[in-house]
Amino acid sequence: MSKMKWVASILLLSTLALAGGCVTGNYCDVARTVRPSVEDRLTEGTATQILAENTKLERLCGVRP
C-alpha cells in the first residue's frame, strides 16, 4: 500500500470514529412533522409518505401533527 493511500485510510477512519461520537439524543429530539409547502405538487405517493412519517412521529413520540 502506498504512503498516500495509507494516509487517506487513516484520515477516513479517524473521521468516521469522531463522527460516530457526535450522535446524541434520539429520534424524538430531532423529528418534526412533515408538511408540504405551497409549491409542492402533492401526489398520492407523496401524501402516503407524509402520512406514514407523521404517524410514526405520533406513535414514537406522542406528537400530534
MARSE-529332 format. One line per field, with one value per residue (C-alpha): z, y, x. Coordinates in steps of 0.1 Angstrom, whole numbers, padded with zeros to 4 digits. Each point is the difference from the previous one (the first is absolute). Example, Ala and Ser with C-alpha at 12.3 -4.5 7.8 and 13.67 -1.06 7.14 Angstrom:
% residues 2
Z [0078; -0007]
Y [-0045; 0034]
X [0123; 0014]
This chain:
% residues 65
Z [0000; -0010; 0026; -0014; 0002; 0035; 0011; -0017; 0017; 0034; -0006; -0010; 0030; 0023; -0014; 0003; 0036; 0009; -0018; 0017; 0034; -0011; 0001; 0032; 0008; -0018; -0029; 0020; 0007; -0037; -0018; -0012; -0017; -0038; -0017; -0037; -0012; -0022; -0030; 0004; -0023; 0024; -0017; 0015; 0006; 0018; 0021; 0010; 0010; 0020; 0018; 0008; 0015; 0020; 0013; 0011; 0018; 0018; 0010; 0012; 0015; 0008; -0022; -0019; -0034]
Y [0000; 0034; 0026; 0023; -0028; -0008; 0036; 0003; -0032; 0013; 0034; -0018; -0023; 0029; 0021; -0029; -0006; 0036; 0004; -0031; 0017; 0031; -0018; 0009; -0001; -0020; 0001; 0021; 0027; 0007; -0011; 0025; -0004; 0000; 0026; 0007; 0035; 0020; -0007; -0038; -0020; -0024; -0034; -0030; -0015; 0031; 0002; -0036; 0006; 0031; -0019; -0029; 0023; 0020; -0031; -0014; 0033; -0002; -0036; 0003; 0035; 0008; 0030; 0008; 0015]
X [0000; 0014; 0006; -0027; -0026; 0010; -0003; -0034; -0012; 0011; -0017; -0032; 0000; 0007; -0029; -0024; 0010; -0004; -0034; -0013; 0004; -0020; -0034; -0020; -0036; -0026; -0025; -0025; 0026; 0005; -0032; -0025; -0034; 0001; -0020; -0001; 0008; -0023; 0022; -0001; -0021; -0016; -0002; -0016; 0035; 0012; -0031; 0004; 0037; -0010; -0027; 0023; 0027; -0024; -0017; 0034; 0007; -0033; 0005; 0036; 0000; -0037; 0001; -0032; 0008]
